[in-house]
Every structure is written in C-alpha cells, then in structure tokens.
Amino acid sequence: MAASGSPLVLTSADGVMARLAASDLAELGFADVLVLEGGNAAWCGAGFTPASGPTHLLSPRDDLWLASSERPGDTRANVMAYLDWETSLLAAIARGGCVPFRNVLWH
C-alpha cells in the first residue's frame, strides 16, 4: 500500500519489469500492489498520455545525481569525482554490513 493509502500501480515499457518488481515488493510485505497489464504501451494505446518527470512521488527525491556537465565547476573534475565514487561503491556497501542484494557482476 502506498503512503497515501491507495494501491501502488507499477508499470514498465511492456509490463514485464513491473511484474518482477511487484513480486519483489510482495516478498517484502507490501500489500495492494498492482501491475498495469500491457505496460506503458497499453496505457498509451488506451488513449492516455504518459506523465513526464517526477510526479506523485511516494517520498521526497533524495537520489538526484546531476550529470557531470550539469554540475557547477570543472566538467573533467566532476567526471573524475563521479568515477572515484563509483569505484569505491562496492567497498562502501561491504563496510555497511548485510544488504538485501548480492553482487552478481563480480562474484
């Protein structure tokens, strides 16, 4: 159930990823999660206009990372700072202890 008390409706390009996400949410105990059958294509096919940008967020957006060219300062320095963060991410996750996912890329 969404924070608003309304059902949470998931969608994706063809609905496949939305079904997978709904399954994951059900395993985590979320109730009243629905999947838009046919995905975004079905939504548009029914004559509805898709939303654009962040709309009806369940919580304030806190994961914004601007592209290097959008950040103030030297673009090259911004790229290098991002790459430093990216390459240290797995070590930071490991230091954090138990996480609800596993690294499938490098194991």
Biopython code that builds the backbone (N, CA, C, O; Angstrom):
import numpy as np
from Bio.PDB.StructureBuilder import StructureBuilder

atoms = [
    (1, "MET", "N", (0.859, -1.173, 0.000)),
    (1, "MET", "CA", (0.000, 0.000, 0.000)),
    (1, "MET", "C", (0.896, 1.225, 0.000)),
    (1, "MET", "O", (1.847, 1.303, 0.778)),
    (2, "ALA", "N", (0.605, 2.158, -0.850)),
    (2, "ALA", "CA", (1.364, 3.405, -0.921)),
    (2, "ALA", "C", (1.122, 4.223, 0.340)),
    (2, "ALA", "O", (0.159, 3.991, 1.071)),
    (3, "ALA", "N", (2.008, 5.180, 0.584)),
    (3, "ALA", "CA", (1.896, 6.033, 1.770)),
    (3, "ALA", "C", (0.550, 6.746, 1.817)),
    (3, "ALA", "O", (0.053, 7.058, 2.898)),
    (4, "SER", "N", (-0.037, 7.003, 0.668)),
    (4, "SER", "CA", (-1.320, 7.702, 0.599)),
    (4, "SER", "C", (-2.490, 6.807, 0.990)),
    (4, "SER", "O", (-3.607, 7.294, 1.162)),
    (5, "GLY", "N", (-2.247, 5.496, 1.134)),
    (5, "GLY", "CA", (-3.320, 4.557, 1.422)),
    (5, "GLY", "C", (-3.953, 3.997, 0.157)),
    (5, "GLY", "O", (-4.845, 3.151, 0.223)),
    (6, "SER", "N", (-3.494, 4.469, -0.987)),
    (6, "SER", "CA", (-4.003, 3.992, -2.271)),
    (6, "SER", "C", (-3.151, 2.836, -2.761)),
    (6, "SER", "O", (-2.006, 2.690, -2.331)),
    (7, "PRO", "N", (-3.682, 2.014, -3.650)),
    (7, "PRO", "CA", (-2.857, 0.951, -4.229)),
    (7, "PRO", "C", (-1.653, 1.547, -4.958)),
    (7, "PRO", "O", (-1.713, 2.666, -5.468)),
    (8, "LEU", "N", (-0.587, 0.803, -4.997)),
    (8, "LEU", "CA", (0.608, 1.187, -5.733)),
    (8, "LEU", "C", (0.543, 0.478, -7.080)),
    (8, "LEU", "O", (0.525, -0.752, -7.132)),
    (9, "VAL", "N", (0.506, 1.240, -8.168)),
    (9, "VAL", "CA", (0.404, 0.676, -9.507)),
    (9, "VAL", "C", (1.759, 0.804, -10.181)),
    (9, "VAL", "O", (2.299, 1.903, -10.312)),
    (10, "LEU", "N", (2.305, -0.331, -10.609)),
    (10, "LEU", "CA", (3.595, -0.357, -11.279)),
    (10, "LEU", "C", (3.402, -0.543, -12.772)),
    (10, "LEU", "O", (2.465, -1.207, -13.214)),
    (11, "THR", "N", (4.300, 0.052, -13.539)),
    (11, "THR", "CA", (4.282, -0.135, -14.985)),
    (11, "THR", "C", (5.711, -0.096, -15.497)),
    (11, "THR", "O", (6.619, 0.378, -14.814)),
    (12, "SER", "N", (5.892, -0.589, -16.680)),
    (12, "SER", "CA", (7.188, -0.548, -17.367)),
    (12, "SER", "C", (6.874, -0.579, -18.857)),
    (12, "SER", "O", (5.707, -0.631, -19.246)),
    (13, "ALA", "N", (7.901, -0.549, -19.685)),
    (13, "ALA", "CA", (7.680, -0.462, -21.132)),
    (13, "ALA", "C", (6.660, -1.492, -21.617)),
    (13, "ALA", "O", (5.707, -1.140, -22.313)),
    (14, "ASP", "N", (6.854, -2.762, -21.252)),
    (14, "ASP", "CA", (5.931, -3.808, -21.699)),
    (14, "ASP", "C", (5.234, -4.523, -20.544)),
    (14, "ASP", "O", (4.459, -5.454, -20.766)),
    (15, "GLY", "N", (5.504, -4.093, -19.316)),
    (15, "GLY", "CA", (4.875, -4.684, -18.146)),
    (15, "GLY", "C", (5.689, -5.774, -17.484)),
    (15, "GLY", "O", (5.397, -6.149, -16.348)),
    (16, "VAL", "N", (6.705, -6.297, -18.161)),
    (16, "VAL", "CA", (7.492, -7.412, -17.623)),
    (16, "VAL", "C", (8.256, -6.988, -16.367)),
    (16, "VAL", "O", (8.163, -7.653, -15.335)),
    (17, "MET", "N", (8.999, -5.904, -16.444)),
    (17, "MET", "CA", (9.774, -5.447, -15.281)),
    (17, "MET", "C", (8.853, -5.057, -14.130)),
    (17, "MET", "O", (9.199, -5.252, -12.965)),
    (18, "ALA", "N", (7.699, -4.515, -14.447)),
    (18, "ALA", "CA", (6.738, -4.150, -13.410)),
    (18, "ALA", "C", (6.258, -5.388, -12.658)),
    (18, "ALA", "O", (6.107, -5.349, -11.437)),
    (19, "ARG", "N", (6.017, -6.491, -13.379)),
    (19, "ARG", "CA", (5.596, -7.742, -12.712)),
    (19, "ARG", "C", (6.696, -8.261, -11.795)),
    (19, "ARG", "O", (6.420, -8.726, -10.689)),
    (20, "LEU", "N", (7.946, -8.182, -12.255)),
    (20, "LEU", "CA", (9.063, -8.630, -11.419)),
    (20, "LEU", "C", (9.179, -7.765, -10.161)),
    (20, "LEU", "O", (9.385, -8.281, -9.062)),
    (21, "ALA", "N", (9.045, -6.454, -10.328)),
    (21, "ALA", "CA", (9.121, -5.552, -9.183)),
    (21, "ALA", "C", (7.963, -5.799, -8.217)),
    (21, "ALA", "O", (8.154, -5.751, -7.001)),
    (22, "ALA", "N", (6.784, -6.059, -8.736)),
    (22, "ALA", "CA", (5.628, -6.338, -7.881)),
    (22, "ALA", "C", (5.861, -7.598, -7.061)),
    (22, "ALA", "O", (5.494, -7.655, -5.887)),
    (23, "SER", "N", (6.465, -8.600, -7.669)),
    (23, "SER", "CA", (6.786, -9.832, -6.949)),
    (23, "SER", "C", (7.767, -9.553, -5.808)),
    (23, "SER", "O", (7.598, -10.050, -4.695)),
    (24, "ASP", "N", (8.786, -8.758, -6.098)),
    (24, "ASP", "CA", (9.763, -8.389, -5.065)),
    (24, "ASP", "C", (9.090, -7.632, -3.927)),
    (24, "ASP", "O", (9.372, -7.894, -2.758)),
    (25, "LEU", "N", (8.208, -6.701, -4.256)),
    (25, "LEU", "CA", (7.521, -5.923, -3.225)),
    (25, "LEU", "C", (6.616, -6.820, -2.381)),
    (25, "LEU", "O", (6.520, -6.635, -1.168)),
    (26, "ALA", "N", (5.952, -7.789, -3.014)),
    (26, "ALA", "CA", (5.098, -8.717, -2.266)),
    (26, "ALA", "C", (5.931, -9.515, -1.269)),
    (26, "ALA", "O", (5.502, -9.733, -0.136)),
    (27, "GLU", "N", (7.123, -9.954, -1.687)),
    (27, "GLU", "CA", (8.008, -10.690, -0.785)),
    (27, "GLU", "C", (8.448, -9.827, 0.394)),
    (27, "GLU", "O", (8.720, -10.344, 1.477)),
    (28, "LEU", "N", (8.519, -8.514, 0.183)),
    (28, "LEU", "CA", (8.908, -7.598, 1.248)),
    (28, "LEU", "C", (7.735, -7.196, 2.130)),
    (28, "LEU", "O", (7.904, -6.444, 3.090)),
    (29, "GLY", "N", (6.545, -7.696, 1.808)),
    (29, "GLY", "CA", (5.388, -7.439, 2.656)),
    (29, "GLY", "C", (4.494, -6.306, 2.203)),
    (29, "GLY", "O", (3.563, -5.941, 2.922)),
    (30, "PHE", "N", (4.742, -5.740, 1.045)),
    (30, "PHE", "CA", (3.869, -4.678, 0.551)),
    (30, "PHE", "C", (2.554, -5.282, 0.087)),
    (30, "PHE", "O", (2.534, -6.298, -0.607)),
    (31, "ALA", "N", (1.467, -4.651, 0.474)),
    (31, "ALA", "CA", (0.142, -5.122, 0.077)),
    (31, "ALA", "C", (-0.452, -4.146, -0.932)),
    (31, "ALA", "O", (-0.042, -2.988, -1.008)),
    (32, "ASP", "N", (-1.402, -4.619, -1.690)),
    (32, "ASP", "CA", (-2.135, -3.784, -2.632)),
    (32, "ASP", "C", (-1.228, -3.177, -3.706)),
    (32, "ASP", "O", (-1.307, -1.985, -4.001)),
    (33, "VAL", "N", (-0.362, -4.024, -4.286)),
    (33, "VAL", "CA", (0.496, -3.613, -5.394)),
    (33, "VAL", "C", (-0.106, -4.188, -6.674)),
    (33, "VAL", "O", (-0.326, -5.394, -6.780)),
    (34, "LEU", "N", (-0.364, -3.324, -7.629)),
    (34, "LEU", "CA", (-0.978, -3.722, -8.892)),
    (34, "LEU", "C", (-0.005, -3.485, -10.036)),
    (34, "LEU", "O", (0.889, -2.645, -9.934)),
    (35, "VAL", "N", (-0.180, -4.225, -11.123)),
    (35, "VAL", "CA", (0.650, -4.063, -12.312)),
    (35, "VAL", "C", (-0.265, -3.677, -13.471)),
    (35, "VAL", "O", (-1.296, -4.308, -13.702)),
    (36, "LEU", "N", (0.126, -2.642, -14.185)),
    (36, "LEU", "CA", (-0.626, -2.210, -15.352)),
    (36, "LEU", "C", (-0.404, -3.225, -16.470)),
    (36, "LEU", "O", (0.679, -3.287, -17.051)),
    (37, "GLU", "N", (-1.422, -4.010, -16.766)),
    (37, "GLU", "CA", (-1.311, -5.061, -17.783)),
    (37, "GLU", "C", (-0.986, -4.448, -19.142)),
    (37, "GLU", "O", (-1.679, -3.543, -19.606)),
    (38, "GLY", "N", (0.058, -4.941, -19.764)),
    (38, "GLY", "CA", (0.463, -4.414, -21.061)),
    (38, "GLY", "C", (1.431, -3.256, -20.970)),
    (38, "GLY", "O", (1.952, -2.791, -21.984)),
    (39, "GLY", "N", (1.673, -2.788, -19.758)),
    (39, "GLY", "CA", (2.667, -1.741, -19.543)),
    (39, "GLY", "C", (2.312, -0.396, -20.146)),
    (39, "GLY", "O", (1.147, -0.087, -20.395)),
    (40, "ASN", "N", (3.346, 0.390, -20.370)),
    (40, "ASN", "CA", (3.185, 1.745, -20.892)),
    (40, "ASN", "C", (2.516, 1.746, -22.261)),
    (40, "ASN", "O", (1.740, 2.646, -22.582)),
    (41, "ALA", "N", (2.824, 0.724, -23.067)),
    (41, "ALA", "CA", (2.231, 0.654, -24.407)),
    (41, "ALA", "C", (0.712, 0.548, -24.321)),
    (41, "ALA", "O", (0.003, 1.174, -25.109)),
    (42, "ALA", "N", (0.209, -0.232, -23.377)),
    (42, "ALA", "CA", (-1.239, -0.377, -23.208)),
    (42, "ALA", "C", (-1.859, 0.931, -22.724)),
    (42, "ALA", "O", (-2.958, 1.303, -23.136)),
    (43, "TRP", "N", (-1.140, 1.615, -21.851)),
    (43, "TRP", "CA", (-1.622, 2.913, -21.337)),
    (43, "TRP", "C", (-1.807, 3.891, -22.506)),
    (43, "TRP", "O", (-2.851, 4.532, -22.632)),
    (44, "CYS", "N", (-0.789, 3.993, -23.347)),
    (44, "CYS", "CA", (-0.857, 4.902, -24.497)),
    (44, "CYS", "C", (-1.891, 4.417, -25.508)),
    (44, "CYS", "O", (-2.606, 5.218, -26.110)),
    (45, "GLY", "N", (-1.963, 3.091, -25.689)),
    (45, "GLY", "CA", (-2.932, 2.519, -26.617)),
    (45, "GLY", "C", (-4.370, 2.792, -26.204)),
    (45, "GLY", "O", (-5.265, 2.829, -27.049)),
    (46, "ALA", "N", (-4.595, 2.984, -24.907)),
    (46, "ALA", "CA", (-5.936, 3.285, -24.407)),
    (46, "ALA", "C", (-6.245, 4.780, -24.527)),
    (46, "ALA", "O", (-7.317, 5.238, -24.130)),
    (47, "GLY", "N", (-5.280, 5.539, -25.085)),
    (47, "GLY", "CA", (-5.523, 6.964, -25.297)),
    (47, "GLY", "C", (-5.077, 7.869, -24.172)),
    (47, "GLY", "O", (-5.337, 9.072, -24.206)),
    (48, "PHE", "N", (-4.401, 7.306, -23.164)),
    (48, "PHE", "CA", (-3.915, 8.120, -22.059)),
    (48, "PHE", "C", (-2.535, 8.678, -22.380)),
    (48, "PHE", "O", (-1.764, 8.063, -23.116)),
    (49, "THR", "N", (-2.232, 9.832, -21.831)),
    (49, "THR", "CA", (-0.928, 10.456, -22.022)),
    (49, "THR", "C", (-0.035, 10.079, -20.848)),
    (49, "THR", "O", (-0.432, 10.238, -19.694)),
    (50, "PRO", "N", (1.160, 9.585, -21.128)),
    (50, "PRO", "CA", (2.063, 9.253, -20.013)),
    (50, "PRO", "C", (2.576, 10.516, -19.327)),
    (50, "PRO", "O", (2.754, 11.555, -19.963)),
    (51, "ALA", "N", (2.807, 10.410, -18.034)),
    (51, "ALA", "CA", (3.383, 11.527, -17.280)),
    (51, "ALA", "C", (4.855, 11.641, -17.627)),
    (51, "ALA", "O", (5.472, 10.675, -18.078)),
    (52, "SER", "N", (5.407, 12.806, -17.420)),
    (52, "SER", "CA", (6.820, 13.035, -17.694)),
    (52, "SER", "C", (7.463, 13.658, -16.474)),
    (52, "SER", "O", (6.914, 14.582, -15.874)),
    (53, "GLY", "N", (8.631, 13.150, -16.109)),
    (53, "GLY", "CA", (9.341, 13.704, -14.952)),
    (53, "GLY", "C", (8.830, 13.135, -13.649)),
    (53, "GLY", "O", (7.939, 12.285, -13.644)),
    (54, "PRO", "N", (9.386, 13.594, -12.545)),
    (54, "PRO", "CA", (8.987, 13.070, -11.233)),
    (54, "PRO", "C", (7.612, 13.591, -10.821)),
    (54, "PRO", "O", (7.455, 14.770, -10.502)),
    (55, "THR", "N", (6.619, 12.702, -10.832)),
    (55, "THR", "CA", (5.262, 13.073, -10.427)),
    (55, "THR", "C", (4.750, 12.073, -9.419)),
    (55, "THR", "O", (5.081, 10.890, -9.501)),
    (56, "HIS", "N", (3.960, 12.515, -8.479)),
    (56, "HIS", "CA", (3.325, 11.654, -7.479)),
    (56, "HIS", "C", (4.339, 10.751, -6.776)),
    (56, "HIS", "O", (4.108, 9.550, -6.630)),
    (57, "LEU", "N", (5.452, 11.323, -6.346)),
    (57, "LEU", "CA", (6.476, 10.532, -5.667)),
    (57, "LEU", "C", (5.974, 10.089, -4.295)),
    (57, "LEU", "O", (5.244, 10.822, -3.628)),
    (58, "LEU", "N", (6.369, 8.889, -3.878)),
    (58, "LEU", "CA", (5.960, 8.370, -2.577)),
    (58, "LEU", "C", (6.728, 9.023, -1.435)),
    (58, "LEU", "O", (6.254, 9.053, -0.299)),
    (59, "SER", "N", (7.907, 9.542, -1.736)),
    (59, "SER", "CA", (8.726, 10.226, -0.729)),
    (59, "SER", "C", (9.541, 11.299, -1.443)),
    (59, "SER", "O", (9.657, 11.268, -2.668)),
    (60, "PRO", "N", (10.101, 12.234, -0.707)),
    (60, "PRO", "CA", (10.907, 13.260, -1.371)),
    (60, "PRO", "C", (12.078, 12.626, -2.121)),
    (60, "PRO", "O", (12.658, 11.638, -1.671)),
    (61, "ARG", "N", (12.407, 13.201, -3.251)),
    (61, "ARG", "CA", (13.512, 12.687, -4.059)),
    (61, "ARG", "C", (14.824, 13.002, -3.354)),
    (61, "ARG", "O", (15.127, 14.158, -3.062)),
    (62, "ASP", "N", (15.604, 11.946, -3.085)),
    (62, "ASP", "CA", (16.870, 12.154, -2.387)),
    (62, "ASP", "C", (18.035, 11.465, -3.091)),
    (62, "ASP", "O", (19.125, 11.354, -2.530)),
    (63, "ASP", "N", (17.807, 11.010, -4.303)),
    (63, "ASP", "CA", (18.855, 10.280, -5.017)),
    (63, "ASP", "C", (19.284, 10.981, -6.298)),
    (63, "ASP", "O", (19.763, 10.343, -7.235)),
    (64, "LEU", "N", (19.109, 12.289, -6.330)),
    (64, "LEU", "CA", (19.435, 13.056, -7.525)),
    (64, "LEU", "C", (20.939, 13.173, -7.694)),
    (64, "LEU", "O", (21.638, 13.607, -6.778)),
    (65, "TRP", "N", (21.434, 12.792, -8.847)),
    (65, "TRP", "CA", (22.850, 12.958, -9.177)),
    (65, "TRP", "C", (22.892, 13.605, -10.549)),
    (65, "TRP", "O", (22.551, 12.981, -11.554)),
    (66, "LEU", "N", (23.313, 14.862, -10.582)),
    (66, "LEU", "CA", (23.374, 15.583, -11.845)),
    (66, "LEU", "C", (24.477, 15.027, -12.724)),
    (66, "LEU", "O", (25.504, 14.560, -12.231)),
    (67, "ALA", "N", (24.256, 15.081, -14.025)),
    (67, "ALA", "CA", (25.300, 14.701, -14.975)),
    (67, "ALA", "C", (26.493, 15.630, -14.779)),
    (67, "ALA", "O", (26.337, 16.768, -14.336)),
    (68, "SER", "N", (27.662, 15.146, -15.104)),
    (68, "SER", "CA", (28.879, 15.932, -14.922)),
    (68, "SER", "C", (28.797, 17.288, -15.598)),
    (68, "SER", "O", (29.303, 18.281, -15.076)),
    (69, "SER", "N", (28.160, 17.329, -16.754)),
    (69, "SER", "CA", (28.034, 18.596, -17.485)),
    (69, "SER", "C", (27.026, 19.541, -16.844)),
    (69, "SER", "O", (27.037, 20.737, -17.136)),
    (70, "GLU", "N", (26.150, 19.024, -15.971)),
    (70, "GLU", "CA", (25.137, 19.846, -15.307)),
    (70, "GLU", "C", (25.605, 20.383, -13.957)),
    (70, "GLU", "O", (24.986, 21.285, -13.394)),
    (71, "ARG", "N", (26.694, 19.827, -13.444)),
    (71, "ARG", "CA", (27.183, 20.228, -12.129)),
    (71, "ARG", "C", (28.035, 21.484, -12.258)),
    (71, "ARG", "O", (28.701, 21.682, -13.273)),
    (72, "PRO", "N", (28.016, 22.331, -11.237)),
    (72, "PRO", "CA", (28.862, 23.531, -11.296)),
    (72, "PRO", "C", (30.339, 23.141, -11.231)),
    (72, "PRO", "O", (30.692, 22.112, -10.655)),
    (73, "GLY", "N", (31.185, 23.957, -11.818)),
    (73, "GLY", "CA", (32.619, 23.712, -11.759)),
    (73, "GLY", "C", (33.137, 23.035, -13.011)),
    (73, "GLY", "O", (32.475, 23.005, -14.048)),
    (74, "ASP", "N", (34.325, 22.500, -12.888)),
    (74, "ASP", "CA", (35.049, 21.885, -13.995)),
    (74, "ASP", "C", (34.441, 20.519, -14.343)),
    (74, "ASP", "O", (34.350, 19.645, -13.481)),
    (75, "THR", "N", (34.031, 20.338, -15.590)),
    (75, "THR", "CA", (33.388, 19.095, -16.021)),
    (75, "THR", "C", (34.309, 17.890, -15.835)),
    (75, "THR", "O", (33.864, 16.840, -15.371)),
    (76, "ARG", "N", (35.573, 18.029, -16.188)),
    (76, "ARG", "CA", (36.511, 16.911, -16.043)),
    (76, "ARG", "C", (36.653, 16.514, -14.577)),
    (76, "ARG", "O", (36.644, 15.327, -14.250)),
    (77, "ALA", "N", (36.781, 17.491, -13.704)),
    (77, "ALA", "CA", (36.885, 17.197, -12.261)),
    (77, "ALA", "C", (35.606, 16.518, -11.767)),
    (77, "ALA", "O", (35.664, 15.627, -10.918)),
    (78, "ASN", "N", (34.462, 16.933, -12.292)),
    (78, "ASN", "CA", (33.194, 16.311, -11.916)),
    (78, "ASN", "C", (33.149, 14.849, -12.346)),
    (78, "ASN", "O", (32.694, 13.990, -11.590)),
    (79, "VAL", "N", (33.623, 14.566, -13.564)),
    (79, "VAL", "CA", (33.658, 13.192, -14.062)),
    (79, "VAL", "C", (34.572, 12.347, -13.177)),
    (79, "VAL", "O", (34.210, 11.231, -12.803)),
    (80, "MET", "N", (35.740, 12.864, -12.842)),
    (80, "MET", "CA", (36.693, 12.118, -12.013)),
    (80, "MET", "C", (36.112, 11.858, -10.615)),
    (80, "MET", "O", (36.293, 10.774, -10.061)),
    (81, "ALA", "N", (35.418, 12.849, -10.050)),
    (81, "ALA", "CA", (34.796, 12.667, -8.734)),
    (81, "ALA", "C", (33.737, 11.573, -8.796)),
    (81, "ALA", "O", (33.635, 10.754, -7.882)),
    (82, "TYR", "N", (32.948, 11.556, -9.869)),
    (82, "TYR", "CA", (31.937, 10.523, -10.025)),
    (82, "TYR", "C", (32.583, 9.148, -10.147)),
    (82, "TYR", "O", (32.129, 8.198, -9.510)),
    (83, "LEU", "N", (33.633, 9.028, -10.951)),
    (83, "LEU", "CA", (34.301, 7.741, -11.125)),
    (83, "LEU", "C", (34.925, 7.260, -9.814)),
    (83, "LEU", "O", (34.896, 6.065, -9.521)),
    (84, "ASP", "N", (35.483, 8.169, -9.030)),
    (84, "ASP", "CA", (36.010, 7.804, -7.712)),
    (84, "ASP", "C", (34.899, 7.241, -6.835)),
    (84, "ASP", "O", (35.087, 6.228, -6.162)),
    (85, "TRP", "N", (33.744, 7.899, -6.843)),
    (85, "TRP", "CA", (32.613, 7.428, -6.057)),
    (85, "TRP", "C", (32.170, 6.051, -6.552)),
    (85, "TRP", "O", (31.943, 5.138, -5.758)),
    (86, "GLU", "N", (32.052, 5.916, -7.865)),
    (86, "GLU", "CA", (31.583, 4.658, -8.461)),
    (86, "GLU", "C", (32.509, 3.496, -8.113)),
    (86, "GLU", "O", (32.039, 2.421, -7.741)),
    (87, "THR", "N", (33.817, 3.701, -8.231)),
    (87, "THR", "CA", (34.755, 2.606, -7.982)),
    (87, "THR", "C", (34.868, 2.256, -6.501)),
    (87, "THR", "O", (35.313, 1.160, -6.160)),
    (88, "SER", "N", (34.478, 3.160, -5.630)),
    (88, "SER", "CA", (34.540, 2.864, -4.194)),
    (88, "SER", "C", (33.205, 2.350, -3.651)),
    (88, "SER", "O", (33.109, 2.009, -2.472)),
    (89, "LEU", "N", (32.187, 2.292, -4.493)),
    (89, "LEU", "CA", (30.846, 1.944, -4.034)),
    (89, "LEU", "C", (30.747, 0.537, -3.451)),
    (89, "LEU", "O", (30.163, 0.362, -2.381)),
    (90, "LEU", "N", (31.298, -0.462, -4.124)),
    (90, "LEU", "CA", (31.193, -1.826, -3.606)),
    (90, "LEU", "C", (31.881, -1.970, -2.256)),
    (90, "LEU", "O", (31.371, -2.663, -1.375)),
    (91, "ALA", "N", (33.035, -1.325, -2.081)),
    (91, "ALA", "CA", (33.719, -1.375, -0.785)),
    (91, "ALA", "C", (32.865, -0.704, 0.290)),
    (91, "ALA", "O", (32.797, -1.191, 1.418)),
    (92, "ALA", "N", (32.216, 0.407, -0.050)),
    (92, "ALA", "CA", (31.355, 1.093, 0.917)),
    (92, "ALA", "C", (30.167, 0.215, 1.297)),
    (92, "ALA", "O", (29.764, 0.185, 2.460)),
    (93, "ILE", "N", (29.609, -0.495, 0.329)),
    (93, "ILE", "CA", (28.491, -1.399, 0.609)),
    (93, "ILE", "C", (28.967, -2.533, 1.518)),
    (93, "ILE", "O", (28.281, -2.893, 2.475)),
    (94, "ALA", "N", (30.130, -3.089, 1.222)),
    (94, "ALA", "CA", (30.675, -4.176, 2.041)),
    (94, "ALA", "C", (30.907, -3.716, 3.480)),
    (94, "ALA", "O", (30.643, -4.465, 4.421)),
    (95, "ARG", "N", (31.397, -2.498, 3.652)),
    (95, "ARG", "CA", (31.623, -1.968, 5.011)),
    (95, "ARG", "C", (30.313, -1.771, 5.755)),
    (95, "ARG", "O", (30.283, -1.807, 6.985)),
    (96, "GLY", "N", (29.226, -1.564, 5.011)),
    (96, "GLY", "CA", (27.932, -1.308, 5.628)),
    (96, "GLY", "C", (27.289, -2.542, 6.231)),
    (96, "GLY", "O", (26.298, -2.422, 6.952)),
    (97, "GLY", "N", (27.816, -3.708, 5.960)),
    (97, "GLY", "CA", (27.243, -4.931, 6.520)),
    (97, "GLY", "C", (26.230, -5.563, 5.593)),
    (97, "GLY", "O", (26.311, -5.425, 4.373)),
    (98, "CYS", "N", (25.290, -6.248, 6.175)),
    (98, "CYS", "CA", (24.300, -7.018, 5.435)),
    (98, "CYS", "C", (23.437, -6.101, 4.570)),
    (98, "CYS", "O", (22.917, -5.091, 5.045)),
    (99, "VAL", "N", (23.293, -6.462, 3.307)),
    (99, "VAL", "CA", (22.442, -5.717, 2.391)),
    (99, "VAL", "C", (21.485, -6.700, 1.722)),
    (99, "VAL", "O", (21.808, -7.881, 1.591)),
    (100, "PRO", "N", (20.312, -6.228, 1.296)),
    (100, "PRO", "CA", (19.313, -7.141, 0.732)),
    (100, "PRO", "C", (19.529, -7.494, -0.732)),
    (100, "PRO", "O", (18.564, -7.805, -1.430)),
    (101, "PHE", "N", (20.757, -7.454, -1.214)),
    (101, "PHE", "CA", (21.058, -7.878, -2.571)),
    (101, "PHE", "C", (22.474, -8.420, -2.604)),
    (101, "PHE", "O", (23.253, -8.231, -1.670)),
    (102, "ARG", "N", (22.790, -9.095, -3.693)),
    (102, "ARG", "CA", (24.144, -9.605, -3.811)),
    (102, "ARG", "C", (24.748, -9.105, -5.117)),
    (102, "ARG", "O", (24.038, -8.834, -6.086)),
    (103, "ASN", "N", (26.043, -8.991, -5.124)),
    (103, "ASN", "CA", (26.760, -8.519, -6.292)),
    (103, "ASN", "C", (26.869, -9.668, -7.288)),
    (103, "ASN", "O", (27.642, -10.603, -7.081)),
    (104, "VAL", "N", (26.100, -9.597, -8.364)),
    (104, "VAL", "CA", (26.113, -10.674, -9.351)),
    (104, "VAL", "C", (27.116, -10.415, -10.476)),
    (104, "VAL", "O", (27.317, -11.276, -11.332)),
    (105, "LEU", "N", (27.740, -9.250, -10.481)),
    (105, "LEU", "CA", (28.644, -8.915, -11.570)),
    (105, "LEU", "C", (30.061, -9.431, -11.351)),
    (105, "LEU", "O", (30.706, -9.862, -12.307)),
    (106, "TRP", "N", (30.558, -9.400, -10.125)),
    (106, "TRP", "CA", (31.963, -9.718, -9.901)),
    (106, "TRP", "C", (32.180, -10.947, -9.035)),
    (106, "TRP", "O", (33.294, -11.154, -8.554)),
    (107, "HIS", "N", (31.165, -11.765, -8.818)),
    (107, "HIS", "CA", (31.334, -12.967, -7.996)),
    (107, "HIS", "C", (31.524, -14.168, -8.873)),
    (107, "HIS", "O", (31.683, -15.281, -8.370)),
]
sb = StructureBuilder()
sb.init_structure("model")
sb.init_model(0)
sb.init_chain("A")
sb.init_seg("    ")
for serial, (resi, resn, name, xyz) in enumerate(atoms, 1):
    if name == "N":
        sb.init_residue(resn, " ", resi, " ")
    sb.init_atom(name, np.array(xyz, "f"), 0.0, 1.0, " ", f" {name:<3s}", serial, name[0])
structure = sb.get_structure()
